[in-house]
Amino acid sequence: MASFAVIPGKALGKLALGLPLPAAIAYLKRERHHFRKYELKFGDQDPFEHSIVLNLVHNGIALRFEPISQRLISIEIFDFELMVLTYEGTPFSSSSIIATFLLIYNTFGPTYPGDFDQEKLQYTLKYPGIAFVFTIPKAFLSVLNISDLPIAFPDGTTPVVSRMYIYHGPSLAEAETSKLGAFDMYFERVIVKN
């Protein structure tokens, strides 16, 4: 089972935000014992209007690339049992560690109350560079004060993470490619033919 260090606003293991698409694919090929299958998805009608998504099928990870620069703009985790996730050396999710609201809050520390999407029944807890999405069962909506942190449900259980996003920028909706350092430039030969 693969293990990844989570660095909010920066990386998931060696998958760093700002990484060019060809470099990401080269990394996945080198590490094929962990990344057996992946799908490349893009808008063939308007290729520069929609993100390019590299879906790591057997890993529960989706990598989103900005369509023009083709640099990694966000990382989405959607299956937490397929890997070990650590933050500052402490595991917070694996096949034997359930990433609950309380565990996330204790691991990452206090933050402002998140946002509740009434239509999707999802509560999003945000920290700088990282967001956790929790699905709230419809049965608890009437007794839950959504303006508070949903640390526990009335039956004593706590919400479980359904998705996690790592991004650079003020929010996930405003995610931007991180600035390149002096030695982070990536060049590839381009030939244009008429």
C-alpha positions as CSV (number, residue, x, y, z in Angstrom):
1,M,0.0,0.0,0.0
2,A,1.4,3.4,-1.0
3,S,2.1,6.0,1.7
4,F,1.9,9.7,0.9
5,A,2.9,12.7,3.0
6,V,0.2,15.5,2.7
7,I,1.6,19.0,2.5
8,P,-1.3,21.5,2.3
9,G,-0.9,23.9,-0.6
10,K,2.1,22.0,-1.9
11,A,2.0,18.3,-2.5
12,L,0.8,14.7,-2.0
13,G,4.0,12.8,-1.7
14,K,6.1,13.6,-4.8
15,L,3.1,14.9,-6.7
16,A,3.8,18.6,-6.2
17,L,1.4,21.3,-7.3
18,G,2.8,23.0,-10.4
19,L,4.2,19.8,-11.8
20,P,3.9,19.7,-15.6
21,L,1.7,17.0,-17.0
22,P,4.5,15.2,-18.9
23,A,6.6,15.1,-15.7
24,A,3.6,13.7,-13.7
25,I,3.1,10.9,-16.3
26,A,6.8,10.1,-16.3
27,Y,6.6,9.8,-12.5
28,L,3.6,7.5,-12.7
29,K,5.4,5.3,-15.2
30,R,8.5,5.1,-12.9
31,E,6.3,4.2,-9.9
32,R,4.1,1.8,-11.9
33,H,4.1,-0.7,-9.0
34,H,2.0,1.8,-7.1
35,F,0.1,3.4,-10.0
36,R,-1.1,0.5,-12.2
37,K,-3.8,2.3,-14.2
38,Y,-4.6,5.8,-15.0
39,E,-6.9,7.6,-17.4
40,L,-6.3,11.0,-19.1
41,K,-9.5,13.0,-19.5
42,F,-9.8,16.3,-21.3
43,G,-12.5,18.4,-23.2
44,D,-12.1,17.5,-26.8
45,Q,-14.6,20.2,-27.9
46,D,-13.1,23.1,-25.9
47,P,-9.7,21.7,-24.7
48,F,-8.5,25.1,-23.2
49,E,-11.8,25.7,-21.3
50,H,-11.7,22.6,-19.0
51,S,-9.1,21.1,-16.7
52,I,-7.2,18.1,-17.8
53,V,-7.7,15.3,-15.4
54,L,-5.4,12.4,-14.7
55,N,-7.5,9.9,-12.9
56,L,-5.4,7.3,-11.0
57,V,-8.1,4.6,-11.1
58,H,-6.7,2.1,-8.6
59,N,-5.4,4.7,-6.2
60,G,-8.5,6.9,-5.5
61,I,-6.6,10.0,-6.7
62,A,-7.5,12.6,-9.4
63,L,-4.9,15.1,-10.6
64,R,-6.3,18.3,-12.2
65,F,-4.1,20.2,-14.6
66,E,-4.6,23.8,-15.9
67,P,-5.4,23.3,-19.6
68,I,-3.1,25.9,-21.1
69,S,0.1,25.5,-19.0
70,Q,-0.7,21.8,-18.3
71,R,0.6,22.2,-14.7
72,L,-0.9,20.5,-11.7
73,I,-3.4,22.8,-10.1
74,S,-5.2,20.5,-7.6
75,I,-5.1,17.0,-6.2
76,E,-8.3,15.2,-5.2
77,I,-8.4,12.1,-3.0
78,F,-11.7,10.2,-3.2
79,D,-10.9,6.7,-1.8
80,F,-9.0,6.8,1.5
81,E,-8.7,3.0,2.0
82,L,-6.2,2.6,-0.9
83,M,-3.3,4.5,0.7
84,V,-1.8,5.7,3.9
85,L,-1.9,9.5,4.3
86,T,0.3,11.3,6.8
87,Y,0.5,14.8,8.0
88,E,3.8,15.9,9.6
89,G,4.7,12.3,10.1
90,T,1.4,11.2,11.7
91,P,-0.9,8.9,9.8
92,F,-4.5,10.2,9.6
93,S,-6.0,7.9,7.0
94,S,-5.4,4.3,5.9
95,S,-7.3,1.0,5.5
96,S,-7.2,0.7,9.3
97,I,-7.5,4.4,10.3
98,I,-10.8,6.1,9.4
99,A,-10.4,9.8,8.6
100,T,-13.2,11.2,10.7
101,F,-14.1,14.8,11.3
102,L,-12.7,14.6,14.9
103,L,-9.4,13.0,13.7
104,I,-9.0,15.6,11.0
105,Y,-9.7,18.4,13.4
106,N,-7.3,17.0,16.0
107,T,-4.6,16.3,13.3
108,F,-4.7,19.6,11.4
109,G,-5.8,21.9,14.3
110,P,-8.6,24.4,14.8
111,T,-9.9,26.4,11.8
112,Y,-13.0,28.5,11.0
113,P,-16.3,26.8,10.6
114,G,-16.7,25.4,7.1
115,D,-19.3,25.6,4.4
116,F,-22.4,23.5,4.1
117,D,-23.9,22.7,0.7
118,Q,-27.6,22.0,1.4
119,E,-28.1,20.6,-2.1
120,K,-25.3,18.1,-2.0
121,L,-25.5,17.5,1.8
122,Q,-21.8,18.1,2.1
123,Y,-19.8,20.0,4.7
124,T,-16.4,21.3,3.7
125,L,-13.8,22.0,6.3
126,K,-11.0,24.3,5.0
127,Y,-7.5,25.0,6.0
128,P,-5.0,27.0,3.9
129,G,-4.2,24.8,0.9
130,I,-6.4,21.9,1.8
131,A,-10.1,21.1,2.1
132,F,-11.9,18.1,3.5
133,V,-15.5,17.2,2.4
134,F,-17.8,15.3,4.7
135,T,-21.2,13.9,3.6
136,I,-23.9,14.7,6.1
137,P,-26.8,12.1,6.3
138,K,-30.2,13.6,5.5
139,A,-31.6,12.1,8.8
140,F,-29.4,14.5,10.9
141,L,-30.2,17.7,9.0
142,S,-33.1,18.7,11.2
143,V,-31.2,18.3,14.5
144,L,-27.8,19.5,13.3
145,N,-26.8,23.2,13.6
146,I,-24.7,23.5,10.4
147,S,-23.2,26.8,11.5
148,D,-21.3,24.8,14.1
149,L,-18.6,22.3,13.4
150,P,-20.2,18.9,12.9
151,I,-17.9,17.1,15.4
152,A,-20.5,14.4,16.2
153,F,-23.9,13.3,15.1
154,P,-26.8,12.9,17.6
155,D,-26.2,9.1,17.6
156,G,-22.6,9.6,18.8
157,T,-20.9,8.9,15.4
158,T,-18.7,11.4,13.7
159,P,-18.7,12.4,10.0
160,V,-16.1,10.6,7.8
161,V,-14.1,12.3,5.0
162,S,-15.5,11.6,1.5
163,R,-13.0,13.8,-0.4
164,M,-9.9,15.8,0.2
165,Y,-8.4,18.5,-2.0
166,I,-4.9,19.9,-2.0
167,Y,-4.6,23.2,-3.9
168,H,-2.6,26.4,-4.0
169,G,-4.6,29.7,-3.8
170,P,-7.2,31.4,-1.6
171,S,-9.7,28.6,-2.1
172,L,-10.4,25.5,-4.1
173,A,-12.6,27.4,-6.5
174,E,-9.8,29.9,-7.0
175,A,-7.0,27.4,-7.2
176,E,-4.0,28.6,-9.2
177,T,-0.7,27.1,-10.3
178,S,2.0,27.7,-7.8
179,K,4.9,29.9,-8.8
180,L,7.9,28.1,-10.2
181,G,11.3,28.5,-8.5
182,A,14.4,29.3,-10.4
183,F,15.3,25.6,-10.9
184,D,11.8,24.3,-11.4
185,M,11.5,25.3,-15.1
186,Y,10.4,22.6,-17.5
187,F,11.1,22.8,-21.2
188,E,10.0,20.5,-24.0
189,R,10.8,20.8,-27.6
190,V,7.7,21.9,-29.7
191,I,7.6,21.6,-33.5
192,V,4.8,23.5,-35.3
193,K,4.0,22.5,-38.8
194,N,1.7,24.2,-41.3
